[in-house]
């Protein structure tokens, strides 16, 4: 991670958790109805987005010594 830069994996994971929480809050308020299958798919999508962001971020340089 560069000085002053954002960690892409943490940013994407945080946004995914925020959106998942908003979805579950809407379900508790009876604004929408979420089945167990849809909840499981949303959780897998949140985890998958963090994994994809992790795979796309560049690896730090190693010093072989």
Secondary structure, DSSP 4 states (H G I P E B T S, - for coil): --TT---HHHHHHHHHHHHHHHHHHHHHTTSS---HHHHHHHHHHHHHHHHHHHHHSPPPPP---
